Amino acid sequence: MRGVAQVLAFNWPKVLAGAVVAAAPLPKPARAGAAWFTVASLAASWWVYDVSGLYRWTWLRPVLPARVRRHVLVTAGFDEVSPTLPALLPESAGVVLDVLDPRGPVEASIRRARRRYPARALPVRAEALPLATGGVDVVLAVLAAHELRTPAGREALFREARRVLRPGGRLVLVEHHRDLPNVLAFGPGAWHFYPRAEWERVAARAGLARVAWVRRTPLVTATAFEAA
């Protein structure tokens, strides 16, 4: 239950607001909608983060390069992924970079996560990753890139990913998308994520093209991009 427990710890004001609306003397459709999305979002979080095996990461193998000797994990304010990666990439040396700019728009849930779990990643700017050109086999942006809330920030990250990747290297983006399954599960919360078309746009601006993708449940998708 660690996953849903963290969702509650980081997003408790939203959950509480949903419960208050569901119990308030409001029209029945409003109360029913608030109750549905409060329960559905917690159930979806439990399914994805606690039951589905998301954090075992073996499901990512079909979208990884054939050989990974050096990888970069991109985080955005909260890193719960790096301790689980050695099982997936046992022969790879990696670095963890935090691209969230604290001077920009930062979700309250991320601020709570940072207070509870101090950052272990190296803080960097998305537009200037401190890595040599063409030296990385895979850049993993796992449930993090959507925290870059401006188009310029997302475009900068993808541009830098393309720069640091070796020929044949891949940017692997793991995200919820703003699509029907996520809207049904998270309601208005799904607007915190971006449609697949936005990531395709950002990739194209950076000179990257989608080459593979795989789903883990209908709610989480991993997409691999290579230099076009």
PAZAPA-4460 file (N, C-alpha, C; in steps of 0.05 Angstrom, whole numbers, plus 32768, in hexadecimal, padded with zeros to 4 digits):
% residues 228
    n_x    n_y    n_z   ca_x   ca_y   ca_z    c_x    c_y    c_z   seq   type   mol
   8010   7FE8   8000   8000   8000   8000   8011   8019   8000     1      M     A
   802B   8017   7FFB   803D   802E   7FFC   8035   8043   7FE8     2      R     A
   802E   803A   7FCF   8027   804E   7FBA   800F   805F   7FC1     3      G     A
   7FF9   8053   7FC9   7FE1   8062   7FCF   7FE5   8072   7FE9     4      V     A
   7FF6   8068   7FFB   7FFC   8077   8013   800B   8091   800C     5      A     A
   801D   808F   7FF9   802B   80A8   7FF1   8018   80BB   7FE3     6      Q     A
   8007   80B1   7FD2   7FF3   80C2   7FC5   7FE3   80D1   7FDA     7      V     A
   7FDA   80C4   7FEF   7FCB   80D1   8004   7FDC   80E5   8013     8      L     A
   7FF6   80DE   8019   8007   80F0   8027   800D   8109   8018     9      A     A
   8011   8107   7FFE   8019   811E   7FED   8001   812E   7FE3    10      F     A
   7FEA   8121   7FE1   7FD2   812E   7FD4   7FBA   812F   7FE7    11      N     A
   7FBF   812E   8001   7FA8   812C   8013   7F95   8144   8012    12      W     A
   7F9D   815D   800C   7F89   8172   8009   7F75   816D   7FF3    13      P     A
   7F7E   8162   7FDD   7F6C   815C   7FC6   7F59   8146   7FCE    14      K     A
   7F63   8131   7FDB   7F52   811B   7FE4   7F3E   8124   7FF8    15      V     A
   7F47   8135   800B   7F34   8140   801F   7F1F   8151   8012    16      L     A
   7F27   8161   7FFE   7F13   8172   7FF1   7EFE   8162   7FE2    17      A     A
   7F07   814C   7FD5   7EF4   813A   7FC8   7EE1   812E   7FDB    18      G     A
   7EEB   8126   7FF3   7ED9   811A   8007   7EC5   812E   8012    19      A     A
   7ECE   8147   8015   7EBD   815C   8020   7EA6   8162   800C    20      V     A
   7EAE   8164   7FF2   7E99   816A   7FDE   7E85   8152   7FDC    21      V     A
   7E90   813A   7FDE   7E7E   8123   7FDD   7E6A   8122   7FF3    22      A     A
   7E71   812E   800B   7E5F   812D   8022   7E4F   8147   8025    23      A     A
   7E55   815B   8014   7E48   8175   8017   7E2B   8175   800D    24      A     A
   7E1B   8188   8016   7DFF   818A   800D   7DFE   8197   7FF1    25      P     A
   7E08   8189   7FDE   7E09   8193   7FC2   7DF7   8181   7FB1    26      L     A
   7DF2   8189   7F98   7DE2   8178   7F86   7DEE   815C   7F84    27      P     A
   7DDD   8149   7F81   7DE7   812D   7F81   7DFC   8127   7F6C    28      K     A
   7DFA   8131   7F53   7E0F   812C   7F40   7E2A   8136   7F49    29      P     A
   7E2B   814D   7F56   7E45   8158   7F5F   7E51   8146   7F75    30      A     A
   7E40   813D   7F88   7E49   812C   7F9D   7E52   8111   7F92    31      R     A
   7E43   8106   7F80   7E49   80EC   7F74   7E64   80EE   7F64    32      A     A
   7E67   8103   7F55   7E80   8106   7F46   7E98   8109   7F58    33      G     A
   7E96   8118   7F6E   7EAC   811B   7F80   7EB3   8101   7F8E    34      A     A
   7E9E   80F2   7F96   7EA2   80D8   7FA3   7EB0   80C5   7F90    35      A     A
   7EA6   80C4   7F76   7EB2   80B2   7F62   7ED0   80B7   7F5E    36      W     A
   7ED7   80D0   7F59   7EF2   80D6   7F53   7F05   80D4   7F6B    37      F     A
   7EFA   80D9   7F83   7F0B   80D4   7F9B   7F12   80B7   7F9E    38      T     A
   7EFD   80A6   7F9C   7F02   8089   7FA0   7F11   807E   7F88    39      V     A
   7F09   8086   7F6F   7F16   807B   7F58   7F33   8082   7F56    40      A     A
   7F3B   809A   7F5E   7F57   80A2   7F5C   7F68   8093   7F70    41      S     A
   7F5D   808E   7F88   7F6C   807E   7F9C   7F6E   8060   7F93    42      L     A
   7F58   8056   7F88   7F58   803A   7F7E   7F6C   8037   7F67    43      A     A
   7F6C   804B   7F55   7F7F   804A   7F3E   7F9C   804C   7F48    44      A     A
   7FA1   805D   7F5B   7FBC   8060   7F66   7FC5   8045   7F73    45      S     A
   7FB3   8039   7F82   7FBA   801F   7F8E   7FC0   800A   7F79    46      W     A
   7FB0   8009   7F65   7FB4   7FF6   7F4F   7FCE   7FFA   7F41    47      W     A
   7FD4   8013   7F39   7FEC   8019   7F2A   8005   8016   7F3B    48      V     A
   8005   8023   7F52   801E   8025   7F62   8023   800E   7F75    49      Y     A
   800E   8000   7F7E   8012   7FEB   7F91   800E   7FCF   7F86    50      D     A
   7FFD   7FCC   7F72   7FF6   7FB2   7F69   8002   7FAA   7F4E    51      V     A
   8005   7FBD   7F3C   800C   7FB6   7F20   8029   7FAE   7F1B    52      S     A
   803A   7FB1   7F2F   8057   7FAB   7F2B   8065   7FC1   7F1B    53      G     A
   805B   7FD9   7F1C   8066   7FEF   7F0D   8084   7FF3   7F14    54      L     A
   808A   7FF2   7F2E   80A6   7FF8   7F36   80B9   7FE1   7F34    55      Y     A
   80B0   7FCB   7F29   80C4   7FB6   7F22   80D2   7FBC   7F08    56      R     A
   80C5   7FCC   7EF7   80D1   7FD7   7EDF   80D9   7FC3   7EC9    57      W     A
   80D7   7FA9   7ECE   80DD   7F96   7EB9   80CC   7F9A   7EA1    58      T     A
   80B4   7FA6   7EA4   80A2   7FAB   7E8E   80AE   7FC0   7E7B    59      W     A
   80C3   7FCE   7E83   80CF   7FE2   7E72   80E3   7FD7   7E5E    60      L     A
   80EB   7FBE   7E61   8100   7FB2   7E50   80FA   7FB4   7E32    61      R     A
   80E1   7FB1   7E29   80DC   7FB3   7E0C   80E2   7FCF   7E00    62      P     A
   80E3   7FE4   7E10   80E8   7FFE   7E05   8104   8009   7E0B    63      V     A
   8115   7FF9   7E18   8130   8001   7E1E   8143   7FFA   7E06    64      L     A
   815A   8008   7E04   816E   7FFF   7DF0   8178   7FE3   7DF7    65      P     A
   8183   7FD6   7DE3   818D   7FBA   7DE7   81A2   7FB9   7DFD    66      A     A
   81B3   7FCD   7DFF   81C8   7FCD   7E14   81C8   7FE8   7E22    67      R     A
   81C7   7FE7   7E3C   81C8   8000   7E4C   81DF   7FFE   7E5F    68      V     A
   81F3   8010   7E59   820B   8012   7E6A   820A   802B   7E7C    69      R     A
   81FC   803F   7E72   81FA   8058   7E82   81DE   8063   7E7E    70      R     A
   81D2   806A   7E94   81B7   8075   7E93   81B4   808E   7EA5    71      H     A
   81A0   809D   7E9F   8198   80B5   7EAE   817B   80B2   7EB7    72      V     A
   8176   80B6   7ED0   815B   80B6   7EDA   8153   80D3   7EE0    73      L     A
   813F   80DD   7ED3   8135   80F8   7ED7   811E   80F7   7EEB    74      V     A
   8121   8107   7F00   810C   810A   7F14   8103   8127   7F15    75      T     A
   80ED   812C   7F23   80E3   8147   7F25   80D8   814C   7F41    76      A     A
   80EA   814F   7F54   80E2   8155   7F70   80E0   813D   7F82    77      G     A
   80DD   8125   7F77   80D9   810E   7F89   80E3   80F5   7F7A    78      F     A
   80F6   80E7   7F87   8101   80CF   7F7A   80FB   80B7   7F8B    79      D     A
   80E9   80A6   7F80   80E4   808C   7F8C   80EC   8075   7F79    80      E     A
   80F9   807C   7F63   80FF   8069   7F4E   811B   805E   7F4F    81      V     A
   812F   806F   7F55   814B   8066   7F53   8151   804E   7F64    82      S     A
   8146   804A   7F7C   814D   8032   7F8A   8144   8018   7F7D    83      P     A
   8130   801A   7F6B   8125   8002   7F5E   8131   7FFC   7F43    84      T     A
   8142   800E   7F38   814D   800A   7F1D   8163   7FF5   7F1B    85      L     A
   8174   7FF0   7F2F   8189   7FDD   7F2B   8180   7FC2   7F21    86      P     A
   8168   7FB9   7F29   815F   7F9F   7F1F   8159   7FA0   7F01    87      A     A
   8152   7FB7   7EF6   814D   7FBA   7EDA   8166   7FBF   7ECA    88      L     A
   8178   7FCE   7ED6   8191   7FD6   7EC8   81A9   7FCE   7ED8    89      L     A
   81AE   7FB5   7EDC   81C4   7FAC   7EEE   81E0   7FB3   7EE4    90      P     A
   81E3   7FB7   7ECA   81FE   7FBC   7EBF   8202   7FD9   7EB8    91      E     A
   81EF   7FEA   7EC0   81F0   8006   7EB8   81F8   8019   7ED0    92      S     A
   8209   802C   7ECA   820F   8041   7EDD   81FC   8058   7ED8    93      A     A
   81F1   8063   7EEE   81DC   8077   7EEA   81E0   808F   7EFB    94      G     A
   81D2   80A5   7EF3   81D1   80BD   7F02   81B4   80C6   7F04    95      V     A
   81AD   80D2   7F1B   8192   80DB   7F1F   8192   80FA   7F20    96      V     A
   8182   8106   7F0E   8181   8123   7F0B   8165   812D   7F12    97      L     A
   8163   8141   7F22   814A   814E   7F29   8147   8167   7F18    98      D     A
   8134   8168   7F05   8131   817E   7EF3   811C   8193   7EFC    99      V     A
   8110   818E   7F13   80FB   81A1   7F1B   8107   81BB   7F25   100      L     A
   80FF   81D1   7F19   8109   81EB   7F20   80F8   81F6   7F37   101      D     A
   8103   81F9   7F4F   80F2   8202   7F66   80E9   821F   7F63   102      P     A
   80F5   822D   7F50   80EC   8249   7F4B   80D3   824A   7F3A   103      R     A
   80CD   8235   7F2C   80B6   8234   7F1B   809D   8229   7F29   104      G     A
   8088   8223   7F1A   8070   8217   7F26   8075   81FB   7F30   105      P     A
   8071   81F6   7F4A   8076   81DC   7F56   805C   81D4   7F65   106      V     A
   8052   81BC   7F5F   803A   81B2   7F6B   803E   81B0   7F8A   107      E     A
   8028   81B5   7F99   802A   81B3   7FB6   8030   8196   7FBE   108      A     A
   8027   8182   7FAE   802C   8166   7FB5   804A   8161   7FB3   109      S     A
   8058   816D   7FA0   8075   8169   7F9E   8084   8176   7FB5   110      I     A
   807A   818D   7FBE   8087   819A   7FD5   8084   8188   7FEE   111      R     A
   806C   817C   7FF1   8069   816A   8008   807B   8152   8006   112      R     A
   807E   8147   7FEE   808F   8130   7FEA   80AC   8136   7FF0   113      A     A
   80B5   814E   7FE8   80D0   8156   7FEE   80D5   8159   800C   114      R     A
   80C1   8164   801A   80C5   8167   8037   80C7   814C   8044   115      R     A
   80B7   8139   803A   80B7   811E   8047   80CE   810D   803F   116      R     A
   80D7   810F   8026   80ED   8100   801B   8101   8113   800F   117      Y     A
   8116   811A   801D   812A   812D   8012   8135   8123   7FF8   118      P     A
   813B   8135   7FE6   8144   812E   7FCB   815F   8120   7FCC   119      A     A
   8162   810A   7FBC   817B   80FD   7FB9   8188   8102   7F9E   120      R     A
   8179   810E   7F8D   8182   8113   7F71   8192   812E   7F70   121      A     A
   81A2   8130   7F5B   81B1   8148   7F56   819F   815D   7F4A   122      L     A
   819B   8174   7F56   818A   8189   7F4A   8197   8195   7F32   123      P     A
   8189   8196   7F1B   8194   81A1   7F02   817E   81B1   7EF4   124      V     A
   8186   81BF   7EDF   8173   81CD   7ECE   816D   81BB   7EB6   125      R     A
   8153   81BA   7EAF   814B   81A9   7E99   8159   81B1   7E7F   126      A     A
   8160   81CA   7E7C   816C   81D3   7E63   818A   81D0   7E63   127      E     A
   8196   81C5   7E79   81B3   81C3   7E7A   81BB   81AB   7E8B   128      A     A
   81B6   8193   7E81   81BE   817B   7E90   81DC   8179   7E91   129      L     A
   81E8   8174   7EA8   8205   8174   7EAB   8211   8159   7EA1   130      P     A
   820D   8153   7E88   8216   813A   7E7D   8223   813F   7E62   131      L     A
   8236   812E   7E5B   8243   8131   7E41   8230   8129   7E2A   132      A     A
   8235   8134   7E13   8225   812E   7DFC   822B   8112   7DF2   133      T     A
   8215   8103   7DED   8217   80E9   7DE1   8222   80D3   7DF2   134      G     A
   821F   80D5   7E0C   822C   80C1   7E1E   8219   80AF   7E2D   135      G     A
   81FE   80B1   7E28   81EA   80A3   7E38   81DA   8090   7E27   136      V     A
   81D5   8079   7E31   81C5   8065   7E22   81A7   806A   7E24   137      D     A
   819E   8072   7E3C   8182   8076   7E40   817D   808C   7E55   138      V     A
   816B   809E   7E4E   8161   80B2   7E61   8145   80A9   7E69   139      V     A
   8141   80A4   7E83   8128   809B   7E8E   811A   80B2   7E9C   140      L     A
   8104   80BB   7E92   80F3   80D0   7E9F   80DA   80C2   7EA9   141      A     A
   80DA   80BA   7EC2   80C6   80A8   7ECD   80B3   80B8   7EDF   142      V     A
   809A   80BC   7ED5   8085   80CA   7EE5   808F   80E4   7EF0   143      L     A
   809F   80F3   7EDF   80AB   810B   7EE8   80A8   8122   7ED5   144      A     A
   80AA   811D   7EBB   80AB   8133   7EA7   8092   8144   7EA8   145      A     A
   807B   813A   7EB0   8063   814A   7EB1   8065   8160   7EC6   146      H     A
   8078   815E   7ED8   807C   8173   7EED   8089   818C   7EE1   147      E     A
   8094   818A   7EC9   809D   81A2   7EBB   8085   81AF   7EAF   148      L     A
   807B   81C4   7EBB   8060   81CE   7EB5   805F   81E2   7E9E   149      R     A
   8076   81E8   7E92   8076   81FA   7E7B   8080   81EB   7E62   150      T     A
   8075   81F2   7E4B   807F   81E6   7E32   809D   81E9   7E2F   151      P     A
   80A8   8200   7E36   80C4   8205   7E33   80D4   81F1   7E44   152      A     A
   80CB   81EC   7E5C   80DA   81D9   7E6D   80D9   81BD   7E62   153      G     A
   80C3   81B4   7E58   80C1   8199   7E4D   80D2   8197   7E33   154      R     A
   80D1   81AC   7E23   80E1   81AB   7E0A   80FF   81AB   7E11   155      E     A
   8107   81BA   7E25   8123   81BB   7E2D   812D   81A0   7E36   156      A     A
   811D   8192   7E46   8125   8177   7E4F   8128   8164   7E38   157      L     A
   8116   8164   7E25   8118   8151   7E0F   8130   8159   7DFD   158      F     A
   8135   8173   7DFA   814D   817B   7DEA   8167   8171   7DF7   159      R     A
   8168   8174   7E11   8180   816B   7E1F   8183   814D   7E1F   160      E     A
   816C   813F   7E21   816D   8122   7E20   8178   8119   7E05   161      A     A
   816F   8125   7DEF   817A   811E   7DD5   8198   8124   7DD3   162      R     A
   81A1   8139   7DDF   81BD   8140   7DDE   81CF   812B   7DEC   163      R     A
   81C6   8122   7E03   81D7   8111   7E13   81D6   80F4   7E0A   164      V     A
   81C1   80ED   7DFA   81BF   80D1   7DF2   81D3   80CA   7DDC   165      L     A
   81DE   80B2   7DDE   81EF   80A8   7DC9   81DE   80A0   7DB1   166      R     A
   81EA   809C   7D99   81DB   8092   7D82   81CD   8077   7D89   167      P     A
   81B4   8076   7D85   81A4   805E   7D8C   819A   805E   7DA9   168      G     A
   81A2   8073   7DB9   8198   8075   7DD4   817B   807E   7DD4   169      G     A
   816E   807B   7DEB   8151   8081   7DEC   814A   8092   7E05   170      R     A
   8137   80A3   7E00   8129   80B0   7E16   8110   80A0   7E1B   171      L     A
   810D   8096   7E34   80F5   8086   7E3B   80E5   8096   7E4E   172      V     A
   80CD   809E   7E46   80BB   80AE   7E55   80A5   809D   7E61   173      L     A
   80A3   809C   7E7B   808E   808E   7E89   807A   80A2   7E95   174      V     A
   8061   80A1   7E8C   804E   80B5   7E94   8032   80AA   7E95   175      E     A
   8021   80B6   7EA5   8005   80B6   7EA1   7FFF   80CA   7E8A   176      H     A
   7FEC   80C3   7E79   7FE4   80D6   7E65   7FC8   80E2   7E6C   177      H     A
   7FC3   80F9   7E62   7FA8   8104   7E65   7F97   80F8   7E4F   178      R     A
   7F8C   80E0   7E56   7F7C   80D1   7E42   7F63   80C6   7E51   179      D     A
   7F53   80B7   7E43   7F3A   80AE   7E4F   7F3E   809D   7E68   180      L     A
   7F50   8088   7E68   7F53   8079   7E80   7F5B   808A   7E98   181      P     A
   7F6E   809C   7E94   7F76   80AD   7EAB   7F62   80C1   7EB4   182      N     A
   7F52   80CB   7EA1   7F3C   80DD   7EA8   7F27   80CE   7EB9   183      V     A
   7F20   80B6   7EB0   7F0D   80A6   7EC0   7F17   809F   7EDB   184      L     A
   7F32   809B   7EDE   7F3D   8094   7EF8   7F42   80AC   7F0A   185      A     A
   7F4C   80C2   7EFE   7F54   80D9   7F0F   7F44   80F2   7F0B   186      F     A
   7F30   80F1   7EF9   7F1F   8108   7EF6   7F2F   8121   7EEF   187      G     A
   7F29   8138   7EFB   7F37   8151   7EF5   7F55   814E   7EFA   188      P     A
   7F5E   813C   7F0C   7F7A   8138   7F11   7F8A   812F   7EF8   189      G     A
   7F7C   8124   7EE4   7F8A   811B   7ECC   7F95   8133   7EBC   190      A     A
   7F8B   814B   7EC1   7F95   8162   7EB3   7FB1   816B   7EBE   191      W     A
   7FBA   815E   7ED3   7FD6   8162   7EDC   7FE9   8154   7EC8   192      H     A
   7FDF   8141   7EB9   7FF0   8133   7EA5   7FEC   8140   7E8A   193      F     A
   7FFB   8136   7E76   7FF9   8141   7E5B   7FF0   812C   7E48   194      Y     A
   7FE2   8134   7E33   7FDA   8120   7E1E   7FF3   8115   7E10   195      P     A
   7FF0   80FE   7E05   8006   80F2   7DF5   800F   8105   7DDF   196      R     A
   7FFD   8114   7DD3   8004   8126   7DBE   8018   813B   7DC7   197      A     A
   8016   8144   7DE0   8029   8158   7DEA   8046   814C   7DEB   198      E     A
   8048   8133   7DF4   8063   8127   7DF5   806D   8122   7DD8   199      W     A
   805C   811C   7DC6   8065   8118   7DAA   806E   8133   7D9F   200      E     A
   8060   8149   7DA6   8068   8163   7D9D   8084   816B   7DA8   201      R     A
   8087   8167   7DC2   80A0   816E   7DCF   80B7   815D   7DC3   202      V     A
   80B2   8144   7DBF   80C7   8132   7DB3   80CE   813C   7D97   203      A     A
   80BB   8142   7D87   80C0   814C   7D6C   80D1   8165   7D6C   204      A     A
   80CB   8178   7D7E   80DA   8190   7D80   80F7   818A   7D87   205      R     A
   80FC   8175   7D96   8117   816E   7D9E   8126   815C   7D8A   206      A     A
   8118   8155   7D74   8124   8143   7D61   8123   8126   7D68   207      G     A
   810F   811E   7D78   810B   8103   7D81   80F2   80F7   7D75   208      L     A
   80F2   80DD   7D70   80DA   80D0   7D65   80D3   80B8   7D76   209      A     A
   80B9   80B3   7D79   80B1   809B   7D88   80B8   8082   7D79   210      R     A
   80C4   806F   7D88   80CC   8055   7D7B   80BF   803D   7D88   211      V     A
   80B5   8040   7DA1   80A9   802A   7DAF   8099   8034   7DC6   212      A     A
   8085   8024   7DCF   8077   802B   7DE7   806B   8012   7DF3   213      W     A
   8065   8013   7E0D   8059   7FFD   7E1B   8049   8008   7E32   214      V     A
   8033   7FFB   7E38   8022   8004   7E4F   8026   7FF2   7E67   215      R     A
   8024   7FFE   7E7E   8021   7FEF   7E97   8007   7FF8   7EA3   216      R     A
   7FF2   7FE8   7EA1   7FD7   7FEE   7EA6   7FCE   8003   7E91   217      T     A
   7FB4   8008   7E8E   7FAC   801C   7E7B   7FB3   8039   7E83   218      P     A
   7FBF   803C   7E9B   7FC3   8057   7EA6   7FE0   8061   7EA3   219      L     A
   7FF3   8050   7E9F   800F   8058   7E9D   801B   804D   7E83   220      V     A
   8029   805F   7E74   8035   8057   7E5B   8052   805F   7E5B   221      T     A
   8063   804D   7E51   8080   8054   7E4C   8084   8056   7E2E   222      A     A
   808F   806D   7E26   8094   8073   7E0A   80B1   8078   7E06   223      T     A
   80BD   806A   7DF1   80D9   806D   7DEB   80DC   807F   7DD2   224      A     A
   80EF   8092   7DD4   80F5   80A5   7DBF   8112   80A2   7DB7   225      F     A
   8118   80A4   7D9D   8134   80A4   7D93   8137   80BC   7D81   226      E     A
   8150   80C3   7D7B   8155   80D9   7D69   8148   80D3   7D4E   227      A     A
   813A   80E7   7D43   812C   80E3   7D2A   813F   80E3   7D13   228      A     A
***
